[in-house]
Amino acid sequence: MSVSRNPLVDLGSAEFLDNFRRSIDEFDSARLPQEPLSREGLRKLVDLGIYLPAIPREYGGRESHQEMCEVIEIMSERNLPLGMYTMIVTVLFLRNVASSGDDALKEEVFDDFRRNPVIGGLAFTEPSSGSNLARMQTTYHDDGDTYRITGTKHWQAFSEQADWWIICAKHPERKEFAYFAHRRSDGGFVTTEVYDSLGLKNLGYGLNTLDLSVPRHYRLTKSRESLGDAAEILCGSRFSKAAMASGFLRRLSTESLRHVNSRKIGDGTLHDIDYVRYKVSRIKQNYVVCNALYRHLMLAEDYYSDLENSMFASLATKVLASEFMLESAIDYQQLCGGEGYRTGAPDNIAAYAMLDARVYTIFDGTNDLLCQHLANLFLREFQRSGLRSPLEFIGRFGYLEDAFCHLTDINLSHIADAPSQEKIVILGRILSRIYGISTLQKASQATAPCTRLAVDDADYPKAIAVLKNEIIGLVNEYELAGRLAGTPTASGPLRPHATTVTFDSKVGMRQ
C-alpha cells in the first residue's frame, strides 16, 4: 500500500500541537457563528492536521493517543462545541475504524479523511429506546453480498452533515448487535427533521431514517455479547470529557478572573468582594480537578487500546467532569451579571458556555444512570473482595486507592449496606468525587506532561478540600434519601469530624 505523505506527519509532537494551537483563532466561540461548521472551516482544520493523530501511521497519520487528547483539549478551550466535534470524529468514528475495520475499509476511510474535509458520526440512539440501547428497533439482515439496515436514529451529531457513519443495529431474531460503516453518498441515510438544540449548535442534530445496504467488508469486527462493544465504544467518549473539561474550564477560570478584576464597582472592582473571590477560586479548583482527570486520560489510558477494563474510570470521569463544567458555567454567568445572559455579548462567552455545558450531564447517558452503573461496579467488586469495610476496600481498589489517606475522617461505613435505588445514584456521585481525589493525589506527585498543563502545587490541597466537602454533603444526602423514603438509618448522622487536608505519603491498604 502506497500512501502520499503529509509533511505534518514528520513534525515533532510539540511543533505539531503548537502550530495547531496558534492557527485556530478564527474558530473561537466568541467569533464563530452558532451553526454547523462550514466545509471551508473544516477544510482549514483538516489542513492543520486535526484528524491525523487518530489515523494509523501505515495509512498516513500520526497515530498518537496523547495528541488525540491534546487536540480535543486545545479545541475545547477555544470552542467547546468544536471540542465535542473533534472528539466524535476522532474518538468515536476514526478510532473504531482503526481498531475494528477491514483493511479495505480502513484504506478507503483514512484516505478520505487525510485528504478531504469530511465528517464521521455515530448512529446509536433511537426515539423509542432512549438510553436503553437494548430496545433499539434498527435491524440488519444478511442480504448476500451486502447487509441491509433499516430503522430510525436520532440525536446524531452532524445528522445532515456527516459523510460517514458507524451504525449500530440488532439482529431481528437474536439478541445480537452489530456495527457497520456507511458512506452517506451510497444513499439510504435520510435526515427527516433537524432539531433546534439548546446548545452545541455547531454540531447539528436531527432525526434520521435508514433503509440502506452496505458491503460485507463495511461490518466492523466486534464480537462481545449483547451491547458490550457499545459500552467499550462509549468508554472512549466518556473519558474524553476530561479533555473537554480541562480546556473549557481553563478558559472560564482565566476569563472569570479577568472579568472581576476589570469590572468597576464604586472605587474598586468586583474582585474586592470576598464572595466573588470565592466563586472565582471555585472555578479554578474545578479546573484543577479536571486537569487531574485529563492527566490520567493522557498518561494512564490509551485510545488505541481496548478500554473495557477502564469502565469504572470512564464513568467517574464523565460524571465528575460534566458536573464541574456545568457548575463552573453557572458561576461564570453569575459573575458576568446581565451581560452573561446575553448571547453575543462583546466581553464574555457566558451565555454560550452555559448553554453548551448543560448538555454534558445528559449526553452519553444521563449522569443519574451512569452513577447507578458506577455504584453497581463498585458494589460488585466490594462484595467479591470479602471485606467488610468500604473504606478498607477503597484503599485496595486500583482507581480509588490513592484517595484513601484523605477519607479516613469521613464516615463511609454504611454506603455499601444494600442501598436502595436512590441511594445507589448518590453513591455513584460519591465515588466520582473519590476518584477525583485519587487522580489529584497522583497528579500532585508527578511532573506535568507539558508546561501548559502545569498546576501550582498549592492548588492540589484546595482542590482535594473541594471534593472532600462535596463527599461530606453527598454522604449526608445519602442519609437524607433514606429518611425521606422512610428507611431507618442504622448509623445515625453520617457527619465527619473536622478535617485537615495534607499530602502525607499514601497509606492505602493493600493485600
C-alpha positions in Angstrom: 0.0 0.0 0.0 1.5 3.3 -1.1 0.3 6.4 0.8 1.3 10.0 0.0 3.0 11.6 2.9 1.6 14.7 4.6 4.5 16.9 5.8 2.7 17.4 9.1 3.3 13.8 9.9 7.1 14.4 10.1 6.7 17.2 12.7 7.6 16.6 16.3 4.7 16.4 18.7 5.3 19.8 20.3 5.7 21.6 17.0 2.6 19.9 15.6 0.5 20.9 18.6 1.9 24.4 18.9 1.2 25.1 15.2 -2.3 23.8 15.6 -2.9 25.9 18.7 -1.6 29.1 17.1 -3.7 28.7 14.0 -7.3 28.3 15.3 -8.2 31.9 16.5 -10.9 32.2 13.9 -12.7 29.2 15.4 -13.1 30.9 18.8 -16.6 30.6 20.2 -16.8 34.4 20.6 -16.4 34.7 16.8 -17.7 31.6 15.1 -21.4 31.6 14.2 -23.6 29.3 16.3 -24.4 27.0 13.4 -22.9 23.8 11.8 -19.3 24.3 10.8 -18.9 25.2 7.2 -16.9 23.0 4.8 -14.5 25.8 4.3 -13.9 26.0 8.0 -13.4 22.2 8.3 -11.0 22.3 5.3 -8.8 24.7 7.3 -8.8 22.3 10.3 -8.1 19.3 8.2 -5.2 21.2 6.7 -3.9 21.8 10.2 -4.0 18.0 10.8 -7.0 17.8 13.2 -7.6 14.2 12.2 -4.0 13.0 11.8 -3.5 11.8 15.5 -6.4 9.4 15.0 -5.2 7.9 11.8 -2.7 5.0 12.0 0.8 5.6 10.6 0.5 3.0 8.0 -2.4 5.0 6.5 -0.5 8.3 6.6 -1.5 9.5 10.1 0.4 10.4 13.3 -1.2 7.6 15.4 -0.9 9.3 18.8 -3.2 8.8 21.8 -1.7 11.8 23.6 -2.1 14.1 20.5 -5.7 13.0 20.1 -6.3 14.1 23.7 -4.4 17.4 23.3 -6.2 18.4 20.1 -9.6 17.9 21.8 -8.4 19.8 24.8 -7.0 22.7 22.8 -10.1 22.9 20.6 -12.4 22.8 23.7 -10.6 25.8 25.2 -11.2 27.7 22.0 -14.7 26.5 21.3 -16.4 23.8 23.4 -18.8 22.6 20.7 -15.8 22.1 18.3 -14.1 20.1 21.1 -17.1 17.7 21.0 -17.0 17.9 17.2 -13.4 16.8 17.2 -14.0 14.0 19.7 -16.9 12.5 17.8 -15.0 12.3 14.5 -11.7 11.0 16.1 -12.6 9.0 19.2 -15.9 7.6 18.1 -15.6 7.2 14.4 -11.9 7.0 13.3 -10.8 5.1 16.4 -13.3 2.4 15.8 -12.5 2.1 12.1 -8.8 1.7 13.1 -9.5 -0.9 15.8 -12.2 -3.0 14.1 -12.3 -2.1 10.3 -11.5 -4.4 7.4 -8.3 -3.4 5.6 -10.1 -2.3 2.5 -12.5 -0.2 4.7 -9.6 1.4 6.5 -7.8 2.3 3.3 -11.0 3.9 1.9 -11.9 5.8 5.1 -8.4 7.0 6.1 -7.6 8.2 2.6 -10.8 10.2 2.5 -10.1 11.8 6.0 -6.5 12.6 5.3 -7.3 14.5 2.1 -10.8 15.9 2.4 -13.0 18.0 4.8 -15.2 15.1 5.7 -17.1 14.1 8.8 -17.7 10.8 10.6 -20.5 10.3 13.1 -22.0 7.6 15.3 -25.6 6.4 15.0 -26.8 4.6 18.1 -29.7 6.4 19.8 -33.3 6.0 18.7 -36.6 7.8 19.5 -38.2 4.7 21.1 -35.3 3.4 23.2 -33.8 6.5 24.9 -30.8 5.4 27.0 -31.7 1.8 26.7 -29.9 0.7 23.6 -31.1 -2.9 24.0 -34.6 -1.7 22.9 -33.4 -0.4 19.6 -35.6 -1.2 16.6 -33.0 -0.7 13.8 -32.2 -4.1 12.4 -29.8 -5.7 9.9 -30.3 -8.5 7.5 -27.8 -10.6 5.7 -28.6 -10.0 2.0 -26.0 -12.0 0.1 -23.1 -9.6 -0.8 -24.4 -6.9 1.4 -26.2 -6.2 4.7 -29.5 -4.3 4.6 -30.1 -2.0 7.5 -33.5 -0.4 8.3 -34.7 1.7 11.2 -34.7 5.2 12.7 -32.0 7.1 14.6 -31.9 10.5 16.3 -29.8 12.9 18.2 -26.9 12.1 15.9 -24.4 14.9 15.7 -23.9 16.0 12.1 -27.2 14.5 11.2 -27.3 16.4 7.9 -23.6 16.9 7.5 -21.8 13.6 8.2 -20.2 11.9 5.2 -19.6 8.6 7.1 -21.4 6.8 9.9 -20.9 3.9 12.3 -24.3 2.4 12.8 -25.4 0.0 15.5 -28.2 -2.4 14.6 -29.5 -5.6 16.0 -30.4 -9.0 14.5 -34.2 -9.3 14.1 -34.4 -12.7 15.7 -31.4 -12.9 18.1 -30.2 -10.6 20.9 -27.2 -9.8 18.8 -25.8 -6.4 17.9 -23.5 -5.4 15.0 -21.7 -2.3 13.9 -21.5 -1.1 10.3 -19.7 1.7 8.5 -21.7 3.5 5.9 -20.8 6.2 3.4 -23.7 8.7 3.1 -23.2 9.2 -0.6 -24.2 5.5 -1.1 -27.7 6.5 -0.1 -30.3 5.3 2.4 -29.5 7.6 5.3 -32.0 10.4 5.2 -32.4 13.3 7.7 -36.2 13.9 8.0 -36.0 16.6 10.8 -33.4 19.0 12.1 -33.6 19.6 15.8 -33.3 23.1 17.3 -31.0 22.1 20.2 -30.5 24.4 23.1 -26.7 24.3 22.9 -23.9 22.8 20.8 -25.4 24.4 17.7 -22.2 23.8 15.7 -22.9 20.1 15.7 -26.4 19.9 14.0 -28.7 17.3 15.5 -31.7 15.7 13.9 -34.0 12.7 13.1 -32.8 10.1 10.5 -34.5 7.2 8.7 -32.3 4.3 7.5 -33.0 2.0 4.6 -29.6 1.2 3.2 -27.2 -1.6 2.1 -23.6 -1.8 3.0 -20.8 -4.1 1.5 -19.9 -7.0 3.7 -16.5 -5.6 4.5 -18.1 -2.5 6.0 -19.1 -4.6 9.0 -16.8 -3.9 12.0 -15.2 -6.9 13.7 -16.9 -6.5 17.1 -17.5 -9.8 19.0 -18.7 -9.0 22.5 -22.0 -10.4 23.7 -25.1 -8.2 23.8 -24.1 -4.5 23.9 -20.6 -5.0 25.3 -19.0 -3.4 22.3 -21.2 -0.3 22.5 -20.2 0.1 26.2 -16.5 -0.1 25.2 -17.0 2.4 22.4 -18.7 4.8 24.8 -15.8 4.5 27.3 -13.7 6.5 24.9 -16.3 9.2 24.6 -16.8 9.4 28.3 -13.1 9.6 29.0 -12.8 12.5 26.5 -14.9 14.6 28.8 -11.8 15.1 30.8 -10.0 16.7 27.8 -13.0 18.9 27.0 -13.5 19.9 30.7 -9.8 20.8 31.1 -9.7 23.1 28.1 -13.1 24.6 28.8 -12.5 25.3 32.5 -9.0 26.7 31.9 -10.7 29.3 29.8 -13.5 30.0 32.2 -11.0 30.3 35.1 -8.9 32.8 33.1 -11.9 34.9 31.8 -13.7 35.0 35.1 -10.6 36.3 36.9 -10.1 38.9 34.2 -13.7 40.0 34.3 -13.9 40.5 38.1 -10.6 42.5 38.0 -11.9 44.8 35.3 -15.5 45.3 36.4 -15.7 48.5 38.3 -17.8 48.7 41.5 -17.6 52.1 43.2 -14.0 52.9 43.9 -12.9 49.3 43.4 -13.7 46.2 41.4 -15.8 43.0 41.7 -12.6 41.3 42.8 -12.7 43.3 46.1 -15.8 41.3 47.2 -15.0 38.3 49.3 -17.7 36.0 47.9 -16.7 36.9 44.3 -13.2 35.8 45.0 -14.5 32.6 46.5 -16.5 31.9 43.3 -13.5 32.6 41.1 -11.5 30.3 43.2 -14.1 27.5 42.9 -13.9 27.7 39.1 -10.2 27.5 39.3 -10.3 24.5 41.7 -12.8 22.8 39.4 -10.3 23.3 36.6 -7.5 21.7 38.8 -9.7 18.6 39.4 -10.5 18.3 35.7 -6.8 18.8 34.8 -6.0 15.8 37.0 -8.7 13.7 35.3 -7.2 14.8 32.0 -3.7 13.8 33.0 -5.0 10.4 33.9 -6.5 10.1 30.4 -3.3 11.2 28.7 -0.9 9.1 30.7 -2.7 6.1 32.0 -5.3 5.3 29.3 -4.9 4.7 25.5 -7.4 5.3 22.8 -5.5 2.8 20.7 -6.2 0.1 23.2 -9.4 -1.7 24.3 -11.0 0.3 27.1 -13.4 -2.3 28.5 -11.3 -2.7 31.7 -11.4 1.1 32.3 -15.2 1.3 32.5 -15.2 2.5 36.2 -12.7 5.3 35.5 -14.5 6.4 32.3 -17.9 6.6 34.1 -16.4 8.5 37.1 -14.6 10.9 34.7 -17.8 11.7 32.7 -19.9 12.3 35.8 -17.4 14.5 37.6 -16.1 16.4 34.6 -19.6 17.2 33.3 -20.9 18.3 36.6 -18.0 20.6 37.3 -18.3 22.0 33.7 -21.9 22.9 34.4 -21.3 24.3 37.9 -18.5 26.5 36.7 -20.5 27.8 33.7 -23.3 28.8 36.1 -20.8 30.6 38.4 -19.2 32.3 35.4 -22.5 33.5 34.2 -23.4 34.8 37.6 -20.1 36.7 37.8 -20.8 38.3 34.4 -24.3 39.5 35.6 -26.8 40.7 33.0 -24.2 40.6 30.2 -23.6 36.9 31.0 -27.2 36.3 29.9 -26.7 37.9 26.6 -25.7 35.8 23.6 -23.1 37.6 21.6 -22.0 39.8 24.5 -18.9 41.7 23.5 -16.8 40.9 26.6 -17.7 37.3 27.6 -18.9 33.9 26.3 -21.0 33.1 29.5 -24.3 32.6 27.7 -22.9 30.2 25.2 -20.8 28.5 27.9 -23.9 27.9 30.0 -25.9 26.5 27.0 -23.1 24.3 25.7 -22.1 22.9 29.1 -25.6 22.0 30.1 -25.9 19.0 27.8 -22.8 17.2 29.0 -24.6 15.8 32.1 -27.2 14.3 29.7 -25.4 13.0 26.5 -23.5 9.7 26.5 -26.0 8.5 29.2 -27.5 10.9 31.8 -25.4 11.2 34.9 -28.1 9.7 37.1 -28.0 6.5 35.0 -24.2 6.5 34.9 -24.0 6.9 38.6 -26.1 3.8 39.1 -23.7 1.9 36.8 -20.7 3.3 38.6 -22.1 2.3 42.1 -23.0 -1.1 40.9 -19.5 -1.8 39.6 -18.1 -0.7 42.9 -20.6 -2.8 45.0 -19.9 -5.9 42.9 -16.2 -5.7 43.4 -16.7 -4.8 47.1 -18.8 -8.0 47.6 -16.2 -10.1 45.8 -13.4 -8.8 47.9 -14.9 -10.3 51.1 -14.0 -7.2 53.1 -16.5 -5.6 55.5 -15.3 -2.0 55.4 -16.0 0.1 52.3 -13.1 2.4 53.3 -10.7 -0.5 53.5 -11.8 -1.7 50.1 -11.3 1.8 48.7 -7.7 1.6 49.9 -7.2 -1.5 47.8 -9.3 -0.6 44.7 -6.9 0.5 41.9 -8.7 3.6 40.7 -9.5 4.8 44.2 -6.6 3.7 46.4 -4.7 7.0 46.3 -7.7 8.8 47.9 -7.6 6.6 51.0 -5.4 8.8 53.2 -7.9 11.7 52.6 -11.0 9.8 53.6 -10.2 8.3 57.0 -12.1 11.0 58.9 -15.3 10.6 56.9 -17.8 8.0 57.9 -18.3 5.8 54.9 -19.1 2.7 56.8 -22.7 2.3 55.6 -22.6 3.3 52.0 -22.5 -0.3 50.8 -25.2 -1.7 53.1 -27.7 -2.9 50.4 -28.6 0.7 49.3 -31.9 1.5 47.7 -32.1 2.8 44.1 -32.0 6.4 45.1 -29.0 5.8 47.4 -27.2 4.0 44.6 -27.3 7.2 42.4 -25.9 9.2 45.3 -23.3 6.6 45.9 -22.2 6.9 42.3 -21.7 10.6 42.8 -19.7 10.0 46.0 -17.5 7.5 44.1 -16.8 10.0 41.3 -15.5 12.5 43.8 -13.3 9.9 45.5 -11.9 9.1 42.1 -11.2 12.8 41.6 -9.2 12.9 44.8 -7.3 9.8 43.7 -6.3 11.5 40.4 -5.4 14.7 42.2 -3.1 12.8 44.6 -1.3 11.1 41.7 -1.0 14.4 39.8 0.4 16.2 42.9 3.3 13.7 42.9 4.1 13.7 39.2 5.5 16.2 36.7 3.0 17.8 34.3 3.2 16.3 30.8 3.7 19.8 29.4 4.1 23.3 30.7 0.5 24.3 29.6 -0.9 21.7 32.0 1.2 22.6 35.0 -0.7 23.4 38.2 0.6 25.3 41.2 1.3 22.7 43.9 -0.6 24.9 46.4 -3.8 24.3 44.4 -3.9 20.5 44.9 -4.8 20.6 48.6 -7.5 23.2 47.8 -9.0 21.0 45.1 -9.0 18.0 47.3 -10.7 20.1 50.0 -13.4 21.0 47.4 -14.0 17.3 46.7 -14.0 16.2 50.4 -16.6 18.9 51.1 -18.8 17.5 48.3 -18.4 14.0 49.6 -19.5 15.1 53.1 -22.5 16.8 51.6 -23.3 13.7 49.5 -22.9 11.3 52.5 -25.5 13.4 54.3 -27.7 13.4 51.3 -27.3 9.6 51.2 -28.7 9.5 54.8 -31.5 12.0 53.9 -32.6 9.9 51.0 -33.2 7.0 53.4 -35.1 9.3 55.8 -37.3 10.7 53.1 -38.1 7.2 51.9 -39.0 6.2 55.5 -36.0 3.9 55.8 -34.5 3.8 59.3 -30.8 4.9 59.5 -28.6 2.3 61.2 -25.6 4.6 61.7 -27.2 7.8 62.8 -25.9 11.1 61.3 -23.1 10.5 58.9 -21.2 13.7 59.6 -17.4 13.7 59.6 -15.1 15.1 62.2 -13.2 18.3 61.4 -10.5 17.6 58.8 -7.2 18.9 57.7 -6.1 18.3 54.2 -2.5 17.1 54.0 -0.3 15.5 51.4 1.5 12.9 53.5 2.7 9.7 51.8 0.0 7.4 50.6 -1.3 4.9 53.2 -3.7 2.9 51.1 -4.2 -0.6 52.4 -3.2 -3.4 50.0 -3.3 -7.2 50.2 
